[in-house]
């Protein structure tokens, strides 16, 4: 540390000291050696030393300011570059997040649609004479209503979560599909109940009732929270409106498990 200070002092003052000595010698030569004592030498050397010191200090100050200004410009340029990179990365992350959100949404919709068709096929098979297996209504995972509840719950839970985000046009289109497929599933479930009656099968086991109770809660959320943000809030649906159709399904299921 001391060596650095000494080097800096020598760097800044060797020029003024040299100039003062040269100027003093010059004055001595010029006057023919008429500098009679040390006082005369000091009177010549000191002012010249401080004058040159002031000049060199201005030079070092300006050079330092230029160096600092250049450094600050480099820092500013780097900061802007970093901020630009962060902004681009943020945009990329946002795009990726939106794509993942929509992809997950579509997967949930596809699973519900497939299960809806499974129950619809079951109803068609029963109408064609294939008997229902009564023992399955006492089970959970093999219960004819279970997968419908499972995929409906997954989809509607995800839809309700995305409602807390900014609702884009892409999301609105998916909410319409959620509302449509949920109503179709509810209709297929009530049809399956009727098919069980026609075959004199008691489907009202504790397991079935618990599943249907959960389905009622989910369909109610679809009616009250999802339908209002879709086109079905104003457009007709199946000769009425979607809210009233869902309400009929809810009332039907509620009456069956009472």
PADOFI-933918 format. One record per residue (C-alpha): x, y, z; residue in three letters; residue number from 1. Coordinates in steps of 0.05 Angstrom, whole numbers, plus 32768, in hexadecimal, padded with zeros to 4 digits. Layout:
<recs>
+------+------+------+-----+-----+
|   c1 |   c2 |   c3 | res |   n |
+------+------+------+-----+-----+
|    X |    Y |    Z | ala | NUM |
...
+------+------+------+-----+-----+
</recs>
This chain:
<recs>
+------+------+------+-----+-----+
|   c1 |   c2 |   c3 | res |   n |
+------+------+------+-----+-----+
| 8000 | 8000 | 8000 | unk |   1 |
| 8039 | 8031 | 8014 | unk |   2 |
| 805F | 801F | 7FD4 | unk |   3 |
| 8021 | 8030 | 7FAA | unk |   4 |
| 801A | 8073 | 7FCC | unk |   5 |
| 8064 | 8083 | 7FC2 | unk |   6 |
| 805F | 8070 | 7F79 | unk |   7 |
| 8022 | 809C | 7F6F | unk |   8 |
| 8046 | 80D8 | 7F90 | unk |   9 |
| 8083 | 80CE | 7F64 | unk |  10 |
| 8056 | 80C7 | 7F27 | unk |  11 |
| 8031 | 8108 | 7F35 | unk |  12 |
| 806A | 8134 | 7F4E | unk |  13 |
| 80A9 | 8121 | 7F27 | unk |  14 |
| 8095 | 814F | 7EEE | unk |  15 |
| 8088 | 818D | 7F1B | unk |  16 |
| 80CA | 817F | 7F41 | unk |  17 |
| 80F1 | 8178 | 7F01 | unk |  18 |
| 80D1 | 81B6 | 7EE3 | unk |  19 |
| 80E1 | 81DE | 7F22 | unk |  20 |
| 812A | 81C9 | 7F21 | unk |  21 |
| 8131 | 81D7 | 7ED6 | unk |  22 |
| 810E | 821A | 7EDE | unk |  23 |
| 813C | 822D | 7F18 | unk |  24 |
| 817A | 821A | 7EF1 | unk |  25 |
| 8160 | 823F | 7EB4 | unk |  26 |
| 8156 | 827E | 7EDE | unk |  27 |
| 819C | 8277 | 7EFC | unk |  28 |
| 81BB | 8270 | 7EB7 | unk |  29 |
| 8191 | 82A9 | 7E9B | unk |  30 |
| 81A6 | 82D9 | 7ED3 | unk |  31 |
| 81EE | 82C6 | 7ECE | unk |  32 |
| 81F0 | 82A0 | 7F0F | unk |  33 |
| 81D1 | 82D9 | 7F38 | unk |  34 |
| 81A9 | 82AB | 7F65 | unk |  35 |
| 81CD | 82BE | 7FA4 | unk |  36 |
| 81AE | 828F | 7FD8 | unk |  37 |
| 817F | 8257 | 7FE7 | unk |  38 |
| 8145 | 8288 | 7FF1 | unk |  39 |
| 814A | 82A1 | 7FAA | unk |  40 |
| 814C | 8259 | 7F91 | unk |  41 |
| 810E | 8247 | 7FBA | unk |  42 |
| 80E9 | 8285 | 7FA2 | unk |  43 |
| 80F4 | 826E | 7F5A | unk |  44 |
| 80EB | 8223 | 7F64 | unk |  45 |
| 80AF | 8220 | 7F92 | unk |  46 |
| 807E | 824A | 7F67 | unk |  47 |
| 8093 | 8224 | 7F29 | unk |  48 |
| 808B | 81E2 | 7F4E | unk |  49 |
| 8044 | 81F1 | 7F65 | unk |  50 |
| 8031 | 820F | 7F22 | unk |  51 |
| 8047 | 81D0 | 7EFD | unk |  52 |
| 8029 | 81A5 | 7F34 | unk |  53 |
| 7FE6 | 81C8 | 7F29 | unk |  54 |
| 7FEB | 81BC | 7EDE | unk |  55 |
| 7FFE | 8173 | 7EE6 | unk |  56 |
| 7FC7 | 8169 | 7F1A | unk |  57 |
| 7F94 | 8184 | 7EE9 | unk |  58 |
| 7FAF | 8155 | 7EB4 | unk |  59 |
| 7FAA | 8119 | 7EE3 | unk |  60 |
| 7F64 | 812F | 7EFA | unk |  61 |
| 7F4A | 8135 | 7EB3 | unk |  62 |
| 7F6A | 80F3 | 7EA0 | unk |  63 |
| 7F4B | 80D2 | 7EDD | unk |  64 |
| 7F07 | 80EF | 7ECD | unk |  65 |
| 7F0D | 80D4 | 7E86 | unk |  66 |
| 7F20 | 8090 | 7EA1 | unk |  67 |
| 7EE6 | 8091 | 7ED3 | unk |  68 |
| 7EB6 | 80A9 | 7E9D | unk |  69 |
| 7ECE | 8072 | 7E6D | unk |  70 |
| 7EC7 | 803E | 7EA5 | unk |  71 |
| 7E81 | 8056 | 7EB5 | unk |  72 |
| 7E6E | 8053 | 7E6C | unk |  73 |
| 7E88 | 800C | 7E68 | unk |  74 |
| 7E62 | 7FFA | 7EA7 | unk |  75 |
| 7E23 | 801A | 7E8D | unk |  76 |
| 7E2B | 7FF5 | 7E4B | unk |  77 |
| 7E34 | 7FB4 | 7E6F | unk |  78 |
| 7DF9 | 7FC1 | 7E9D | unk |  79 |
| 7DCD | 7FD1 | 7E61 | unk |  80 |
| 7DE5 | 7F91 | 7E3F | unk |  81 |
| 7DD6 | 7F68 | 7E7D | unk |  82 |
| 7D92 | 7F88 | 7E85 | unk |  83 |
| 7D84 | 7F7A | 7E3C | unk |  84 |
| 7D97 | 7F32 | 7E46 | unk |  85 |
| 7D6C | 7F2D | 7E84 | unk |  86 |
| 7D32 | 7F4C | 7E5F | unk |  87 |
| 7D39 | 7F1C | 7E25 | unk |  88 |
| 7D40 | 7EE1 | 7E55 | unk |  89 |
| 7D02 | 7EF9 | 7E7B | unk |  90 |
| 7CDB | 7EFD | 7E3A | unk |  91 |
| 7CF3 | 7EB8 | 7E26 | unk |  92 |
| 7CE0 | 7E9D | 7E6A | unk |  93 |
| 7C9C | 7EBD | 7E66 | unk |  94 |
| 7C90 | 7E9F | 7E21 | unk |  95 |
| 7CA7 | 7E5B | 7E3A | unk |  96 |
| 7C7C | 7E61 | 7E78 | unk |  97 |
| 7C3F | 7E73 | 7E4F | unk |  98 |
| 7C4B | 7E39 | 7E20 | unk |  99 |
| 7C53 | 7E08 | 7E59 | unk | 100 |
| 7C14 | 7E24 | 7E7A | unk | 101 |
| 7BEB | 7E1A | 7E3A | unk | 102 |
| 7C0A | 7DD7 | 7E2C | unk | 103 |
| 7BF8 | 7DBE | 7E72 | unk | 104 |
| 7BB2 | 7DDB | 7E6A | unk | 105 |
| 7BA9 | 7DB6 | 7E28 | unk | 106 |
| 7BC1 | 7D74 | 7E47 | unk | 107 |
| 7B8E | 7D7A | 7E7F | unk | 108 |
| 7B57 | 7D89 | 7E4D | unk | 109 |
| 7B6A | 7D4E | 7E22 | unk | 110 |
| 7B69 | 7D1F | 7E5E | unk | 111 |
| 7B23 | 7D36 | 7E72 | unk | 112 |
| 7B0A | 7D31 | 7E2A | unk | 113 |
| 7B24 | 7CEA | 7E25 | unk | 114 |
| 7B03 | 7CD6 | 7E66 | unk | 115 |
| 7AC2 | 7CF7 | 7E51 | unk | 116 |
| 7AC3 | 7CCC | 7E12 | unk | 117 |
| 7AD2 | 7C8E | 7E3D | unk | 118 |
| 7A93 | 7C99 | 7E66 | unk | 119 |
| 7A6C | 7CA9 | 7E26 | unk | 120 |
| 7A84 | 7C67 | 7E08 | unk | 121 |
| 7A70 | 7C44 | 7E47 | unk | 122 |
| 7A2A | 7C61 | 7E40 | unk | 123 |
| 7A26 | 7C4A | 7DF8 | unk | 124 |
| 7A3C | 7C04 | 7E0A | unk | 125 |
| 7A08 | 7C00 | 7E41 | unk | 126 |
| 79D2 | 7C16 | 7E11 | unk | 127 |
| 79E8 | 7BE0 | 7DE1 | unk | 128 |
| 79DF | 7BAB | 7E16 | unk | 129 |
| 7A23 | 7BA6 | 7E39 | unk | 130 |
| 7A15 | 7BA1 | 7E84 | unk | 131 |
| 7A37 | 7BCE | 7EB7 | unk | 132 |
| 7A62 | 7BAD | 7EEC | unk | 133 |
| 7A3E | 7BBD | 7F2D | unk | 134 |
| 7A79 | 7BAD | 7F5A | unk | 135 |
| 7AA3 | 7BE4 | 7F3B | unk | 136 |
| 7A76 | 7C19 | 7F5A | unk | 137 |
| 7A90 | 7C03 | 7F9F | unk | 138 |
| 7AD8 | 7C10 | 7F8B | unk | 139 |
| 7AFF | 7C51 | 7F85 | unk | 140 |
| 7B31 | 7C50 | 7F4C | unk | 141 |
| 7B09 | 7C1E | 7F22 | unk | 142 |
| 7AC9 | 7C44 | 7F31 | unk | 143 |
| 7AA8 | 7C5A | 7EEF | unk | 144 |
| 7AA4 | 7CA1 | 7F0A | unk | 145 |
| 7AEB | 7CA6 | 7F26 | unk | 146 |
| 7B15 | 7CB9 | 7EEA | unk | 147 |
| 7AE2 | 7CEC | 7ED4 | unk | 148 |
| 7AE8 | 7D0D | 7F18 | unk | 149 |
| 7B33 | 7D07 | 7F18 | unk | 150 |
| 7B3F | 7D29 | 7ED4 | unk | 151 |
| 7B07 | 7D5C | 7EE0 | unk | 152 |
| 7B27 | 7D70 | 7F22 | unk | 153 |
| 7B6B | 7D77 | 7F02 | unk | 154 |
| 7B53 | 7DA2 | 7EC9 | unk | 155 |
| 7B25 | 7DCF | 7EF1 | unk | 156 |
| 7B59 | 7DD9 | 7F27 | unk | 157 |
| 7B8B | 7DEE | 7EF3 | unk | 158 |
| 7B58 | 7E1C | 7ED1 | unk | 159 |
| 7B48 | 7E3D | 7F14 | unk | 160 |
| 7B92 | 7E48 | 7F20 | unk | 161 |
| 7B9C | 7E6A | 7EDD | unk | 162 |
| 7B61 | 7E98 | 7EEB | unk | 163 |
| 7B8F | 7EBA | 7F1D | unk | 164 |
| 7BBD | 7ECD | 7EE3 | unk | 165 |
| 7BB0 | 7EFF | 7EAC | unk | 166 |
| 7B7A | 7EDF | 7E81 | unk | 167 |
| 7B93 | 7EDE | 7E3A | unk | 168 |
| 7B6B | 7ECD | 7DFC | unk | 169 |
| 7B8D | 7E89 | 7DFA | unk | 170 |
| 7B76 | 7E7B | 7E41 | unk | 171 |
| 7B2F | 7E92 | 7E32 | unk | 172 |
| 7B2A | 7E5F | 7DFA | unk | 173 |
| 7B40 | 7E28 | 7E29 | unk | 174 |
| 7B0E | 7E3D | 7E5E | unk | 175 |
| 7AD8 | 7E33 | 7E2B | unk | 176 |
| 7AF1 | 7DED | 7E1F | unk | 177 |
| 7AF4 | 7DE0 | 7E69 | unk | 178 |
| 7AAB | 7DF7 | 7E71 | unk | 179 |
| 7A94 | 7DCE | 7E35 | unk | 180 |
| 7AB7 | 7D8D | 7E47 | unk | 181 |
| 7AA3 | 7D94 | 7E90 | unk | 182 |
| 7A5A | 7D99 | 7E7D | unk | 183 |
| 7A60 | 7D5E | 7E4D | unk | 184 |
| 7A81 | 7D34 | 7E84 | unk | 185 |
| 7A4B | 7D46 | 7EB6 | unk | 186 |
| 7A16 | 7D32 | 7E83 | unk | 187 |
| 7A39 | 7CF0 | 7E76 | unk | 188 |
| 7A3D | 7CE2 | 7EC1 | unk | 189 |
| 79F2 | 7CEE | 7ECB | unk | 190 |
| 79E3 | 7CC3 | 7E8E | unk | 191 |
| 7A0D | 7C8B | 7EAC | unk | 192 |
| 79E4 | 7C91 | 7EEC | unk | 193 |
| 79A5 | 7C87 | 7EC3 | unk | 194 |
| 79C3 | 7C4B | 7E9F | unk | 195 |
| 79D3 | 7C2B | 7EE2 | unk | 196 |
| 798A | 7C34 | 7EF7 | unk | 197 |
| 7973 | 7C13 | 7EB6 | unk | 198 |
| 799D | 7BD6 | 7EC7 | unk | 199 |
| 7985 | 7BD6 | 7F0F | unk | 200 |
| 79CC | 7BE2 | 7F28 | unk | 201 |
| 79D4 | 7C07 | 7F6A | unk | 202 |
| 7A0D | 7C37 | 7F5A | unk | 203 |
| 7A01 | 7C60 | 7F99 | unk | 204 |
| 7A3A | 7C43 | 7FC1 | unk | 205 |
| 7A61 | 7C6E | 7FF2 | unk | 206 |
| 7A9B | 7C72 | 7FC2 | unk | 207 |
| 7A6F | 7C89 | 7F89 | unk | 208 |
| 7A4C | 7CBC | 7FB4 | unk | 209 |
| 7A8D | 7CDA | 7FCC | unk | 210 |
| 7AA6 | 7CE0 | 7F84 | unk | 211 |
| 7A65 | 7D00 | 7F6D | unk | 212 |
| 7A67 | 7D31 | 7FA7 | unk | 213 |
| 7AAC | 7D47 | 7F90 | unk | 214 |
| 7A94 | 7D4C | 7F48 | unk | 215 |
| 7A5A | 7D79 | 7F5E | unk | 216 |
| 7A8B | 7DA9 | 7F80 | unk | 217 |
| 7AB8 | 7DAC | 7F42 | unk | 218 |
| 7A7E | 7DB7 | 7F12 | unk | 219 |
| 7A64 | 7DEE | 7F3F | unk | 220 |
| 7AA8 | 7E11 | 7F3A | unk | 221 |
| 7AA4 | 7E0B | 7EEE | unk | 222 |
| 7A5F | 7E2A | 7EEE | unk | 223 |
| 7A6F | 7E62 | 7F1E | unk | 224 |
| 7AB8 | 7E74 | 7F0E | unk | 225 |
| 7ACA | 7E5B | 7EC8 | unk | 226 |
| 7A8B | 7E64 | 7E9F | unk | 227 |
| 7A88 | 7EB0 | 7EAE | unk | 228 |
| 7ACA | 7EBB | 7E8A | unk | 229 |
| 7AB5 | 7E94 | 7E4C | unk | 230 |
| 7A88 | 7EA3 | 7E11 | unk | 231 |
| 7A54 | 7E76 | 7E30 | unk | 232 |
| 7A46 | 7EAC | 7E64 | unk | 233 |
| 7A1D | 7ECE | 7E2D | unk | 234 |
| 7A14 | 7E9D | 7DF4 | unk | 235 |
| 79DE | 7E67 | 7DF4 | unk | 236 |
| 79F0 | 7E1F | 7E02 | unk | 237 |
| 79C7 | 7DE2 | 7DF1 | unk | 238 |
| 7986 | 7E07 | 7DED | unk | 239 |
| 7993 | 7E30 | 7E2C | unk | 240 |
| 79D2 | 7E48 | 7E4C | unk | 241 |
| 7A0D | 7E23 | 7E69 | unk | 242 |
| 7A00 | 7E3A | 7EB0 | unk | 243 |
| 79BB | 7E1D | 7EB1 | unk | 244 |
| 79D2 | 7DDC | 7E90 | unk | 245 |
| 7A09 | 7DD3 | 7EC4 | unk | 246 |
| 79D7 | 7DE4 | 7EFB | unk | 247 |
| 79A9 | 7DAC | 7EE2 | unk | 248 |
| 79E3 | 7D7A | 7EE5 | unk | 249 |
| 79F5 | 7D92 | 7F2B | unk | 250 |
| 79AD | 7D8B | 7F43 | unk | 251 |
| 79A7 | 7D47 | 7F23 | unk | 252 |
| 79E6 | 7D2C | 7F45 | unk | 253 |
| 79D4 | 7D4C | 7F87 | unk | 254 |
| 798F | 7D2C | 7F87 | unk | 255 |
| 79AD | 7CE8 | 7F76 | unk | 256 |
| 79DD | 7CE6 | 7FB1 | unk | 257 |
| 79AD | 7D05 | 7FE3 | unk | 258 |
+------+------+------+-----+-----+
</recs>
